Amino acid sequence: TFCSWHGYERLITGIKNYRENGGGYKIKLFLVGRRGDEELYRHLVQKYGLEKEIIFTGWLDKEALSEIFDKADIAVSTLAPYKAGIEAASPLKGVEYAAKGMPMICGYKDLRFTDDYPYLLQVPNDDSPLDMERVIYFWKRVRVIVDYKEQIHRFAKDYLSWDFIMQPVIELYNVSQT
């Protein structure tokens, strides 16, 4: 479901600005889901003539979603949490993206990742269009790391799994039982 705090209009407008300024990299954006702000996004895509670059997939089953993940270079999380009064968060989609070995863009401080985590591009939490040159620079920096997908996946396994997250609770429970 597309909600206003997803802020994908920032990405759509950023792609439009990139094209208007002569940007040459091929960009293909898959927007998965429906409802919410979908009509706003469709309107912007049509208004900016980006129908070949921005694809609305609708709902996808697990297999079809996995195929989209396999095609994608970068995952995009929420870009406008300021609309909901949020500055920092830990949404499940970040864990899903990391488990798939995908670098990610987000508009909030993701509490699970350090500031120097190289596979996360944090953009301003406001209504400004995304700077696609910055996104492309991020992608160029990530893609030269030989095993980046494995590193991201390993990070997810080591630090985002339920085993890791629940370890302090288990330790507390075990200590209190003795």
C-alpha positions as CSV (number, residue, x, y, z in Angstrom):
1,T,0.0,0.0,0.0
2,F,1.3,3.4,-0.9
3,C,1.0,5.9,2.0
4,S,1.8,9.6,2.0
5,W,4.9,9.0,4.2
6,H,6.4,6.7,1.5
7,G,7.1,10.0,-0.3
8,Y,7.7,8.4,-3.7
9,E,6.7,11.6,-5.4
10,R,10.2,12.8,-4.3
11,L,11.8,10.0,-6.3
12,I,9.5,10.5,-9.3
13,T,10.2,14.2,-9.4
14,G,13.9,13.5,-8.9
15,I,13.9,11.2,-12.0
16,K,12.1,13.9,-14.0
17,N,14.7,16.5,-12.9
18,Y,17.5,14.2,-13.8
19,R,16.1,13.7,-17.3
20,E,15.5,17.4,-17.8
21,N,19.2,18.1,-16.8
22,G,20.5,15.6,-19.4
23,G,21.0,12.6,-17.1
24,G,22.1,9.7,-19.2
25,Y,21.9,6.7,-16.9
26,K,19.0,4.3,-17.6
27,I,16.6,4.3,-14.6
28,K,13.8,1.8,-14.2
29,L,11.6,2.2,-11.1
30,F,9.2,-0.6,-10.0
31,L,6.4,0.6,-7.7
32,V,5.0,-2.4,-6.0
33,G,1.5,-2.3,-4.3
34,R,-1.7,-0.4,-4.7
35,R,-4.1,2.1,-3.0
36,G,-3.2,5.0,-0.9
37,D,-1.2,7.6,-3.0
38,E,-1.1,5.4,-6.1
39,E,-3.2,7.9,-8.1
40,L,-0.9,10.8,-7.2
41,Y,2.1,8.8,-8.3
42,R,0.4,7.7,-11.6
43,H,-0.6,11.3,-12.3
44,L,3.0,12.5,-11.8
45,V,4.4,9.7,-14.0
46,Q,2.0,10.7,-16.7
47,K,2.5,14.4,-16.3
48,Y,6.3,14.0,-16.5
49,G,6.2,11.4,-19.3
50,L,8.0,8.7,-17.3
51,E,5.7,5.8,-18.2
52,K,8.7,3.8,-19.7
53,E,10.8,4.4,-16.6
54,I,8.3,3.9,-13.8
55,I,6.3,0.7,-13.7
56,F,3.3,0.1,-11.5
57,T,3.2,-3.6,-10.7
58,G,0.2,-3.8,-8.5
59,W,0.2,-6.5,-5.8
60,L,2.7,-9.3,-6.3
61,D,2.9,-12.7,-4.8
62,K,6.1,-13.8,-3.1
63,E,7.6,-15.3,-6.2
64,A,6.9,-12.3,-8.4
65,L,8.2,-9.9,-5.7
66,S,11.4,-12.0,-5.5
67,E,11.9,-11.7,-9.2
68,I,11.6,-7.9,-8.9
69,F,14.2,-7.9,-6.1
70,D,16.5,-10.0,-8.3
71,K,16.3,-7.4,-11.1
72,A,16.7,-4.4,-8.9
73,D,20.0,-2.6,-8.1
74,I,18.7,-0.5,-5.2
75,A,15.7,-0.8,-2.8
76,V,13.8,2.3,-1.8
77,S,12.3,2.6,1.6
78,T,10.1,5.3,3.1
79,L,11.2,8.8,1.8
80,A,8.9,11.2,3.7
81,P,8.3,10.0,7.3
82,Y,8.3,13.7,8.3
83,K,4.7,13.6,7.1
84,A,3.9,11.3,10.1
85,G,6.2,13.1,12.5
86,I,8.9,10.4,12.3
87,E,12.7,11.1,12.3
88,A,14.0,7.6,13.1
89,A,12.5,4.2,12.5
90,S,13.3,0.5,12.0
91,P,10.7,-0.7,9.4
92,L,10.6,-4.3,8.4
93,K,11.2,-3.5,4.7
94,G,14.8,-2.6,5.6
95,V,15.4,-6.1,7.0
96,E,13.8,-7.6,3.9
97,Y,16.0,-5.6,1.6
98,A,19.1,-6.4,3.6
99,A,18.2,-10.1,3.6
100,K,18.1,-9.9,-0.2
101,G,21.5,-8.3,-0.3
102,M,20.1,-5.0,-1.6
103,P,21.6,-1.5,-0.9
104,M,18.8,0.8,0.3
105,I,17.7,4.5,0.2
106,C,15.7,5.9,3.0
107,G,14.5,9.3,4.3
108,Y,14.9,8.6,8.0
109,K,17.6,7.4,10.5
110,D,17.3,3.7,10.4
111,L,18.2,2.7,14.0
112,R,19.6,-0.7,12.9
113,F,22.4,0.7,10.8
114,T,25.4,2.8,11.8
115,D,26.1,6.1,10.1
116,D,29.1,4.5,8.3
117,Y,27.2,1.5,7.0
118,P,28.2,1.7,3.3
119,Y,25.0,0.2,1.8
120,L,22.5,2.7,3.0
121,L,21.9,6.1,1.5
122,Q,20.0,8.4,3.9
123,V,18.4,11.3,2.1
124,P,16.9,14.4,3.8
125,N,13.6,13.8,5.5
126,D,11.7,16.5,3.7
127,D,9.8,17.2,0.5
128,S,12.8,17.9,-1.8
129,P,13.1,15.8,-5.0
130,L,15.7,13.1,-4.7
131,D,19.1,14.1,-6.2
132,M,19.5,11.3,-8.7
133,E,23.2,12.2,-9.3
134,R,23.7,11.4,-5.6
135,V,21.8,8.2,-5.9
136,I,23.9,7.2,-9.0
137,Y,27.1,8.1,-7.2
138,F,25.9,5.9,-4.3
139,W,25.2,3.0,-6.7
140,K,28.6,3.4,-8.4
141,R,30.4,3.3,-5.1
142,V,28.5,0.1,-4.0
143,R,28.7,-1.8,-7.2
144,V,32.5,-1.9,-7.2
145,I,32.6,-3.8,-4.0
146,V,33.0,-7.4,-5.3
147,D,30.8,-9.2,-2.8
148,Y,28.5,-6.4,-1.7
149,K,25.3,-8.5,-1.9
150,E,26.9,-11.2,0.3
151,Q,28.1,-8.6,2.8
152,I,24.7,-7.0,3.1
153,H,23.0,-10.4,3.5
154,R,25.6,-11.5,6.1
155,F,24.9,-8.2,8.0
156,A,21.2,-9.0,8.0
157,K,21.8,-12.6,9.2
158,D,24.2,-11.5,11.9
159,Y,22.6,-8.4,13.2
160,L,18.9,-8.2,12.0
161,S,17.8,-11.8,12.7
162,W,15.4,-12.6,15.5
163,D,18.1,-14.7,17.1
164,F,20.3,-11.6,17.4
165,I,17.5,-9.2,18.4
166,M,16.1,-11.5,21.0
167,Q,19.5,-12.5,22.6
168,P,19.4,-9.8,25.3
169,V,15.9,-10.9,26.3
170,I,17.0,-14.5,26.4
171,E,20.1,-13.6,28.5
172,L,17.9,-11.6,30.9
173,Y,15.5,-14.4,31.2
174,N,18.2,-17.0,31.8
175,V,19.9,-14.8,34.4
176,S,16.7,-14.3,36.3
177,Q,16.0,-18.0,36.3
178,T,19.2,-18.9,38.2
